[in-house]
Amino acid sequence: MAVLFRQSRTTRTSAPAATPYRPGIADLTPRLLPRLWPYWVTVYRRTWRGSVITSFLMPFLYLTAMGIGLGSFVDDNAGPAALVE
């Protein structure tokens, strides 16, 4: 983190001070990837069941509840003739 100093009014510089080089994520990725890969594999192994439940089971339960809940309001024997009347 860069430390900022307040300039006095009598001291003025013609050029701003050079900022130190700070590597970006593109510079760090090749070096850090071998260290981070085992960590994320371990995290995935611990949490995959929760993602399966939220991805597949919850929509299935929602659609089942809508089918049973809204299906109870629909008459089973109405057919297309009920639309004409």
NORURBEL-V954111 format. One record per backbone hydrogen bond with DSSP energy under -0.5 kcal/mol. CO is the residue of the C=O (numbers start at 1). NH is the residue of the N-H. Records with the same first field share a line. If there is no record, write none. Layout:
BEGIN
CO: NH ; NH
END
This chain:
BEGIN
2: 4
10: 12
21: 23
24: 27 ; 28
25: 29
26: 30
28: 32
29: 33
32: 35 ; 36
33: 37
34: 38
35: 39
36: 40
37: 41
38: 42
39: 43
40: 44
41: 45
42: 46
43: 47
44: 48
47: 51
48: 52
49: 53
50: 54
51: 55
52: 56 ; 57
53: 58
56: 60
57: 61
58: 62
59: 63
60: 64
61: 65
62: 66
63: 67
64: 68
65: 69
66: 70 ; 71
67: 71
68: 72
70: 73
71: 74
75: 78
78: 82
79: 82
80: 83 ; 84
81: 85
END
